[in-house]
Every structure is written in C-alpha cells, then in structure tokens.
Amino acid sequence: MEDVGDLAPDAYSTTPIPEAQITSAIGQVDGIAQDVMNRSGIPGMAVAIVHGGEVVFAKGFGVREVGKPELVDENTVFQLASVSKSLGASVIAHAVGEGTVKWSDPIVKYLPDFQLADPSITPMVTIGDLYAHRSGIPAGAGDDLEGIGFTRDQIIEKLRYFPLNPFRISYGYTNFGMTTGAEAVAAAAGMSWEDLTQQLLYEPLGMTATSSRYADYVAQPNRAIIHFNDNGTFKALYTRDADAQSPAGGVSSNVTDMAKWMEMNLASGRVNGEQVIDADALLEGHTPQVVNHRADEPDARSRFYGYGVNVETTSTGQVKWGHSGAFYVGTGTAYAMLPGADVGIVALTNASPVGAAEAVTTSFTDLVRTGKIERDWLGFYAPQFATLFVNHSPVATAPAPASPAPARPAADYAGTYSNEVAGDVVVTANGETLTVKVGPKQLSSTLDHYDGDVFSWLPPGGNGDPLSAVTFAGNPGGPAQTVQIEFLDAYKFGTFTRTA
C-alpha cells in the first residue's frame, strides 16, 4: 500500500506520476503535434508546455497564412476565442484578492440597470453565477445579435428578453452572460475591462504580446490569420473582431505568454516568488461551481465548471483544469493543466475547430498520467466538431422545388419590419431583386427565391453563417405583414412585424 502520509483522502491519487513519465511525455509532443497537423490539414499551430515553474517546450508548426511563407513560431499571436474566459477569471480573482469585488457580489451592485426576464432573479445574480454559466441565461444568448452589429452594451441590455432556465441549478454556456460579469468588475474598478486586464494580469505576468483588444491583435506583425474549414480545405476567408464579447472571447496571445499564465496558476498565484493573485480567490475559480456534464451511467464521472474553467477528475484520479476556444470562422484553441503533476500545456491553432488543439493537449496529459495515449483523440474529437458545420436549415437540406410556388411581386415584400430585440429589418426591392438589411449597421444580403414566400440567403456580417431561410407571411395577395429570419430565431426573436 502506498504511504499517503497525512494527506486528506481527497488530496491524492493512488496512481503516481513518476518524473521520468513526465519527461517522456514532453519528448513525444513534437511528434504528436506533427501527426495532428498532418491528419487534420490545419495550416498552423503553436504549443507550449510548462513544468516545475519552467517552460520546457515551446514550438510553432506550419504557416501563419495559407499560401504565404511566414512560419508559426512560439511568438506568433493567435486569437484565443473562449480560452479568454479563463484569463478573465484570473483578472477577477486578482480583483477579489484586492477586495475590489467578491465572487458573491450581485451584478446590480455595480450595474444597477442590469435586468433579466425574471425580476425576482435579477437582484440575486452574482459575478460568480455569470462566470459559472449558472445564472439561467440560456446558452448562446446574444451571440446572433453580436453577429449583426450590436455592441456589448446593447446586447447586455437585451439579455432581459431571453427566457431563463432554472437559476443556479442549470448550466447555460453564454458569452454575454460572462461578459456582463466582467463589466460589473470593471465598473467596480472604475476602468474599462480592457484596461483592467492589462493592469491586473498582462503587465504583472509580463504577457507583452497579449491584449483584450482586436486592434492590438491586428497590429501584431507576427500573427496567425484565421482559416475557415471549407469542406475540409482551410481558407483565409474571414476576420473575427470579438471586441463585443472581449471578456469571453476577445483575447489574443501567443504560447510564450500563455506559458507564463499557466505557471502562475500552477504556482497558486505566485510569479517569481511574489504573490500576484490571492491563492484563495484563484482556487475558488478552480473548484466546481456547477455541473456542466452530468454522468449518464452509475459508474461514470460527472464534469464541472468553476469560474471560467472546466474542472474534471481524470481516469487516474488527478484533478484537471482546462478550456477550449473556437471561432467557427477560423480559430481552435485549448489548454490543460494537471496541478498534481505541476504540468500545463497550451495549443493554439489558426483554423476552424476540428479537435486539433484538444487532440494535442489531451494526448499529452494522458501520457503524463499513464504513460500512454488512451485513445485516438483527433478521431474522437473531429466528429464532434464536425457537427458545427452541418447546416440543418430547410433551404439547405433539400433542393428548391423543381416547380416552386410563385412569389408575390417584390414590392409586396418591401418595407420595414421590427421587433423589440433585434430592431429593424429593412427589405428593399430593385426590380424583382430583394435585399434584406439587418442590425444597427444595416448589414445587407440579397435573397434567392426558394418556394412561395420562402427565400434563402447568406446572412451578412462576415461570420460565415451558412445558407438559411427568410420567410414572409400574412395578408395573402397583398403586402406581407411579417418576416421570419431563421438564423436569428434560436429564442424566437427572428420574427419581425411590418411597421412601414
């Protein structure tokens, strides 16, 4: 029997991790990354590993942009997407340690105009609730509004219209819920979130290439360009300005800086021996706050979310912290830390999410824990991510009828339609060509007739939204009275009523 000394029963694993096993795992990462690059076809990746307070691996693979010679290295800056959430949680832990806020502070204490659909829930929602995705705000709330040009403040104001799930006992992954929590902390500190992240995290850790502003990413000469997965071929088709949800998805960084951040977390908030972030405030975020994947078998393990971080128990009993990030239009990122082994790995890619980053990080943590890779992780993750690229719209799953019902005269569709959440939709007719404009910036796209009052379009905004339906209704034989925009209809906010 292994001697566990005076350790508490839940403070150890009976599966030891020899130092030689960690060394061996580090030595295999180069080959793992190369294999994942080759099999996935992604253009570029950077990987860094920290152990024992030091960077023990940092390397780039592939190119920054398809068709151009510049190579990815350890200093290449990538957009992090949702890995931003974990960095933001570190910022808040710093603010908690300083006494600026508490994780348990109500949002209305700092954002008095904040409202949710249930007025009895609004005053109870805390910073921690929003950072654990347990406020009841439904998953994805506000993302479509961002895509058509609404600002951070406008989307936060509109969260009051979304139907709520049960408070604190349901999990709903929401970028703009978390962004609201960050905005409350920024208000308490009396500065913008972007400035707060710089002051409390990036500067103290020496993360000189890291920023919460899209403009700073664009200004980086050594940056990875995002690539969209176009039926298995990665193309530099889009850009992704995530400033509206910066706390949840708008950070850019490189693996060199991310290694510094992982070292700080593994050292319980210390940097070069100095306590930069309060250990207790940091630990609170690294412990389970809500179940985000409930076990579906009696002998299976559930998974949890802390504050901005996934928390799980591995097959060998060690605690694992991690998070993934994804922009549909061209970013896939992931990190994983095993605090019991004092090990962390981060993988950043410049391609739509296909499971490449997760395959590298999970393969490595398997090797650290067990000395072997438990399964083909790219083969496991790739089909899951592939579902993101399946278009379920009726105008995409079936061809247009060979003999479609005729449309009304184009003039009968023209006009302004509105709803209280997404604002105005303006339909204009130029001859028989219809154009729809949506959002505060009146982003526009033309319609193609599908059948009767149903049209198809590619939604504007440069977010890679796939072909979807635009359906008019009402007043047969005369001007249409409503229009339903399918890609805005996740929470029934896609129906607009004619106002002019």
N, C-alpha and C positions, 0 to 999 in steps of 0.2 A: 504494500500500500504506500502510495506517495505521501510524504510528510508535508502537510499543508500548514503546519505551524499554527499561529494564532489568527490566520486569515478567517474572515467571516465566511459562512457557507456559500454565499453568493458572490464572493470576491475572487474566485479562482476557477480555472478549468483543470480537469484531471488529465487533459491532453496537453502535454508540454510542447513548447516550440523551441527546439534547440537553435542556438545561434547559427550553427552550420546550415540549418534548413533555411533560415532567412537569407544567408549569403548565397546559397544555391538558387533560391527563388529570384534574387536580384540578377544573378548571372543569366537567367533564362528570359528576362523581359525583352531584350533586344530581339530575340528570335520570335517571341510571341507577337510583338508589335508588327514585325515584318510580315508574319503569316496573316495577321488580321488585315493589314494593308492590302496584301495580295488577293486575299479571298473576298474582301468587301469592295475593292476597287475605289476606296475613298482617295481623294487627292493628297491630303496631308494630315499629319498627326504629330503631337509632341507629348512626351511622357516624362514625368519626374517621380522619383521615389525618395523618401526621407526615412532615416532610421538612426536612432540614438542621437537625435539632435543635429544630424548632418544630412546634406544632400548626397545620396550615394549613387544616384543615376539621374541624368538629365540629357535628353536627346530628342532631336527632331527627325521626322521621316517624311519623305515625299516633298511636294511643292506647295507654295503658298497659293498659287492660282494655276488652274489647268491651262496648258499651252504657253506658260511662261517659265523661265529657267530658275527663278529665285526659289531656293530651298527653305523648308521649315527648319528652324533650329530651336534651341532651348529658350531663346529670347523672342521668338515670334509671338505676337499678341493675337489672341483669339477672342471672339465673343463667347462668354460663358453660359448664356441663357440661364436656366434655372439653378445652376450652381451658385449664381448670385445670391440666392436665398440664404445659403449657409454663411457667406461672408457678411451679409446684412445682419444675421443673428449674432455674429461676433461683435458687430458695432453696437447692437443693443445691449449685449452682455457688458460691454465696456461702460455704456451709459448707466446700466443698473448698478455696476460696481461703484461708480462715482456718486450714486444717489440722485442722478437726474430723473430717473424713472424707476418703476418696478415692473416686472413682467405682469404683475396682477393689477396694474393701473387701468382704469376704464378709459377707453378711447375718448369719450366725451369730455374727460378732464382736460384734454389738450386740443381736441377738435369738437367744440360744442355743437356744431351744425351737423355732425355725423348722425345718420339715421339708417335704420334697416326697416324691412317691411313690417316687423312686429315691434310696436313701440315699447312693449314690456321687455324685450330682449336688448334693445339699443343701449340702455344705460349700464347693462351688465357686461357687455363685450369688452374684453381686455386686450392689451398688446399681446399677451401670451396666447389668447384664443385665436387671434388672427395669424400669429406665427406658427401655430399648430394646425391651422386649417380646420378648427373645430367650432367656428362661430355660427355655423348653419348656412352661411353664404354658399350657394351651390357652385360646384366645380366649373371653372372657366368663366364665371360671371364677369362680364365687361371686356373679355378678350376681343369679341367681334366689334365692339364699339371702338376699341383702340385701332382695329384694322381699317376703319373708315374715317379715322382722323380725329376722334375725340381725345381731349387732353387728360392728363392724370386727374386734375381737379374735377373735371366734368364727369369722368367715369366714377370717381369716388362718390360724387353727389348722386349718381344714378343707381348706386347699389341698393338704395331704399326700394327700388321697384322689383327686385328679384325675390321670388318666393323662397322662404327659408326652410332648410332641413332642421331636424331637431338639434337644439343648442347643446353643445359640449358632448354629445354622445354620437354625433355623426362626423364623418370626415369628408370634406369637400375641397379639393386642391384648387386654390384660387389665387391667381397672380395679384388681382387688385384688392382682395381682402388683405393679403400680406402687405401690399404697398400702402394701404391705409394705416396699418400698424406702424410701419416705418415713418410715415408722415406725422403720426402722433408723437413719436420720439423726436423727430426733427423740430416739431413745434415746441416741445418741452425744452429743447436745447437752444432754441432761438436762432436756428440757421437752416439752410436747405439740407435735404438729405445728402445731396452730392457733396457738399462741403463737410458735413458731419462724417461721412465715410472716410474722406481724406484725412480729417483731423484725428479721428479715433482709431483708425485701422491702418490705412495705407502708409501714412507717414511714420507712425511708431514702429511698424514692421519693416520699413524700408522697401515697400512694394512700389517701386518707382515707375513701373510700366502699367500699373493698374488704375482704372478710373471707372466711375459710375456715370460718365457722360459719353454719349455716342460720338460727339465731335472729337473727343480725345482719342478714341479708337481710330477714327478716320485719319487723324493727323499722324498716327504711328507709321513710320516708313517701313518697319518690319512687321507687317500684319498679314494675317491669313484672310483671304477672301472667301466668303461663304459660297457653297455649291449646292444646287438643288438636285435631288435624285429624280432625274427624268427617265423613268422606266429603266433604271439600273445604270444609267450614264450620268455622271456628275458634271453639271454645267454651272458656270458663274452667271446666273440669270437675274438674281435679285440682290437687294440690300435689305438690312433689317435694323431700323432705328427703334430701339426698345426703351427710349427715354421715358415714355409714359409709365412704364412699369419697371423703372430702373431698380428699385429695391428687390424686385422679384426676378428680374431677367436682364438687366441692362448693364452689367459689369463686363469689362474687357480686361484680360490679364494674360500673362504667359506662365509657363510651368515653373520658371525660376521664382517668380513672386508667389505662386500658389504653394510652392515648397515651403516658403517662409511662413505662410499662413498655417499649413499643416503642422509644422514644427511647433508653432505657438499653441495650437490646440492639443497636441500630444504632450506638451510641457505644462498643461493646465494654466495657460495664460501667461507664461513667462517667456521673455525674449532676452537672450544674452544674460540670463540670471535675474533679470528685473521683472517684477510682476506688473505687466502691462494691462491685463484684463483680469478682473476678480475671478478667482478659481471657482467659487461657489456659483456665481452668476453664469459662468460658462458651462459648468456641469449641469445646471438646471436645464439648459438647452439641449444637452447631450443625453438626457434621460427621457424615457417615454412619457408623452403627454396625451396621446390619443392613439387608438388602434387604427392603423391605415390598411392593414390586410389581415382580416380575422381568419384564423385557421379553419379549414373546412373538413378536417379529419381529427379524431380524438388524439392521435399521436403526432400531429403536425404542430409547428411553432407559428404563432402569430407574429406579425411585424408591426412596428410602431413608428410614429413621427414625434420628434422632440420639438424644438423651436428651430425651424429651417433646416432640419437634418433628419434623414431616415436612421432609425435605431433598430438593430436586429441582433439576435443571438445566432451564431453560426452553427453548423452541424457539429463542430467540435467544442461548442460551449463558450467561445470567446465573443465578447461584445464587438460589434462592427458599426461604425458610423459611415454614412455616405450620402451621396446625392447625384442625380443625373441632371443634365440640361439639354434642351433640344429646341432648336428653331426649325420648323417644318421646311423653311426655305434654305437651310444650309448650315446648321450647327449641331454637333453632337458632342457632349462633354460628360465626364464622370470623375468622381474621386471616391476613394475608400480608405478608411483608417481602422487599424486594429490597435487600440490603445494598450491592450495587454502585451503586445509584442513591440510597442513603440515604433510602429511602421505605418506609413501612409503612401499612397500612390495617386497620381492625378493623370488623366489622359484627356487631351483637348484635340478635337478634330474640326476640319473646315468643310463638313459635309452634312447633308440631311441625316437625321438619326437612323442608323441601321443596326445599332448594337455594337459598333466597333469599339467605342470608348469603354463600354461596360464589359465587353469580352476581355479586354486587356486588364482592367482593374480587378475583375473577379477571378480571372485565371491566376493573377499574381497572388491575391490573398488566399486562394486555395493552396498554392504552393507553399506559402508561408505557414499556413496552419497544418497542412497534412503531408507536404512533400510531393503532392501530385495534383493535377488539374482534375476536378471532379467530373466535368463533362465538357463537351464542345460548346463553349459559351456563346460563340458567334452563331453557331447553329441553333442555339436555344433562343437568343435574343432577336435575331434577324426576323423570324416570322411574326414576333410580337410587334416590332416596329413597322413591319410591312403593312399592318392594318391601318396605320396612319395615312397611307397613300391609296386606300380603297375608296372610290367615290360611290356613295350609296344613293346619290340623287336620282330620281326617276328619269330625268332627262339624259343621264349618263349611262344608266343600266340597261336602257332599251333604245334602239334607234328610233328616230322620228317616224311616225306612221307614213306609209307609202302614199296614202291619200288623207292627209290631215284635214280636220275640220277647219274651215276658213277663219281667219282672224277678223276682228272688227276693223273698220277703217282706222288708220293710225291716229287720226285726230281724236277718236273716241277714247284713246288711252292717254293722250297728252294731258298734263295738268300737274298740280301739286298735291301730294298725299302726305299725311303726317301721323306720328304717334308720339306720346309723351316721353318715350325712352330714346328712340333713335332719331327723333326730329323729322326733318322734311326729306321726302323723296320727290324729285322733280323729273317728270317724264316729258321729253320733247319729241316732236315728230318733224322730220325733214323728208318730205315726200312720204314714202311708206317705211322709212328707216326710223326706228325708235331708239332713243338714248335715255338711259336712266342715270341720274346723278344722286349720290347719297352722301350723308355725313356733313360735318361742318365745313369741310373743304370742297363739297360738291364734286367728289370724285366720280368720274363718268365711265360708262361702258355701254356698248351697243347691244341690242337684243337680236336674237335669231328666232324666227318662228318655229315652234315645235308642234303644237296641236291646239286648235281653238284659241282660247285665251291664255295658253301656256307658252312661254318663251324660255329660251336658255341664254345664259350669258356667262362670261368670266368676270367675277366680281373685281372691281378696281381696288387699288390700294397697294399693289405690288407685293402682296403677301402669299402669292402662289395659290390662292383659293381656287379650287377646281370648278369645273363647269357645274352650274346649278340652275334651279328653276326660278322664274319670275312669273307669277300667276295673277291675272286680273280677274275681277268678279263684279257682279252687281249690275242691275239695270240692263237686262238683255235688249239688244237692239239700239242701245244708246251709249252715252259715255260711261265707262267703267267707274265704279264707286270705291273699290278697294284694290290694293295690290299687295301681294304677299312675296317678300324677298326671302327665299328659302335659307340662305346662308346666315341670315340674322334671326332665324326663328327658333333657336335652341330653347329659349324660355318664353316663346310665344310673343316675342317683340318684333316679329318680322311682318306683321300685318299693318298696313297704313291705310288710312281713310282719306278720301278726297276732301281737300279744303278749298281748292280753286281749280 
